[in-house]
Amino acid sequence: MPEKKIKNLVKEMVLSKKLISIGALLLAISCFLPWYSDLDKFNTGTTFLGVSGPLYMAGLITFICASASIFIIVSELIGHKIQKFPLSGQQIHLIAISVSVLMLLLTSSVYFHPKFGMNLADKKVGFGMVLSIFSLILMLSGTFIALKKKMDKEDLMERHHESLKSLGVEKLNSHAKKISLLDDVESERFSYFSKENTNNLEQK
């Protein structure tokens, strides 16, 4: 039963959430894969995972950011809202992506500096770093799709509100016109009867 429930929840997920969740999951996995290598043909040198080496903190922070995005997606899936939290899900995803990109740039700037490493001519980007870049592209795409849908929805609601407002004004104007027409008719009747009474009195 729980497996079927999870499958149904995943099937019902919109494209934006699917992209973000897949991207965040791959990003978390990438932190435990090689980010940098400078092994030569004799297999001498070093290989660093995302969470190892001198910049292990960058990989750890990236993993925390990915975990935060996964947590938000899971919370939304099960219908649990985080109370009294000032940021929306999309904003948290954007912050997670921004911080992760910053960590990748920091890591690359150190690992691929000319003075870093044993075999300067054999420096290679690890599969983990390539996967993390791909993951961030997925997350960013999903977040932008979600934000665009939200903006379109707000725009539609605003236009609907404006149309209702204009419709209400038109109804009020037509109602006011009817009232003024009735007033005109009543005043004409009154003036007519006044003239009649005056004529009758004069004849008498």
Long-range contacts (C-beta under 8 A, 24 or more apart in sequence): 9-77, 9-78, 13-77, 14-146, 14-149, 15-142, 15-145, 16-142, 16-143, 16-145, 16-146, 16-149, 17-73, 17-76, 17-77, 17-142, 17-146, 18-142, 19-138, 19-139, 19-141, 19-142, 19-145, 20-69, 20-73, 20-93, 20-138, 20-139, 20-142, 20-143, 20-146, 21-69, 21-70, 21-73, 21-142, 22-138, 23-69, 23-135, 23-136, 23-137, 23-138, 23-139, 23-140, 23-141, 23-142, 24-66, 24-67, 24-69, 24-70, 24-73, 24-96, 24-135, 24-139, 25-66, 25-70, 26-131, 26-132, 26-134, 26-135, 26-138, 27-62, 27-63, 27-65, 27-66, 27-69, 27-100, 27-131, 27-132, 27-135, 27-136, 27-139, 28-63, 28-66, 28-67, 28-70, 29-131, 30-62, 30-128, 30-129, 30-131, 30-132, 30-135, 31-59, 31-60, 31-62, 31-63, 31-66, 31-128, 31-132, 32-128, 33-126, 33-127, 33-128, 33-131, 34-126, 34-127, 34-128, 34-129, 35-59, 35-107, 35-111, 35-125, 35-126, 35-128, 35-129, 35-132, 36-107, 36-111, 36-112, 36-123, 36-124, 36-125, 36-126, 36-129, 37-123, 37-124, 37-126, 38-117, 38-118, 38-119, 38-120, 38-122, 38-123, 38-124, 39-119, 39-122, 39-124, 40-119, 40-122, 44-118, 44-119, 45-117, 45-118, 45-119, 45-122, 46-117, 46-118, 47-126, 48-111, 48-126, 49-126, 49-128, 50-128, 50-129, 50-132, 54-110, 55-106, 55-107, 55-110, 55-111, 58-103, 58-104, 58-106, 58-107, 59-103, 59-107, 61-99, 61-100, 61-103, 62-99, 62-100, 62-103, 62-104, 62-132, 65-95, 65-96, 65-97, 65-99, 65-100, 65-103, 66-96, 66-100, 66-135, 68-92, 68-96, 69-93, 69-96, 69-139, 89-146, 90-143, 90-146, 90-147, 90-150, 93-139, 93-142, 93-143, 93-146, 94-143, 96-139, 97-136, 97-139, 97-140, 97-143, 100-132, 100-136, 101-136, 104-129, 104-132, 104-133, 104-136
